[in-house]
């Protein structure tokens, strides 16, 4: 008898969660625009750079959405 009630409880719990898991209401509102300069790397830029023994530097293009005035950003480089 206890096994029947236990299984019945789990069936009711799963059915209850299934019916409350989805909603037809679409009340999503987008968040506020992010503050800052909008600094990003262009999608045309390669994501990996191979340095030879003789090359000591390389160039990286960095764009920003706010083009007025000067801006300073911090770029970190990690080696694997």
Residue, then its C-alpha position, 0 to 999 in steps of 0.5 A: x500500500x505504501x509503494x502505491x501511494x509513493x508511486x502515485x505521489x511521484x506521478x502527481x509531482x511529475x504531472x504538476x511540474x510538467x503543467x507548470x513548466x511552460x507558459x504561453x505568456x510572452x512578456x519578455x522585455x529587453x534589458x537596458x543598453x550597456x554603458x561604455x565604449x562598446x569595444x570589440x574585435x572584428x569578426x574578420x580578424x583571425x582568432x589565432x596568431x602564430x609568431x615565428x622566432x624572428x617576429x617580435x610583435x603583431x597587430x590587432x584591430x580593435x573597434x568601438x561603437x562610440x567613435x567620438x573622443x579618445x578611449x583607453x582599454x585594457x587588453x590581456x594576452x594569455x599563452x597556452 
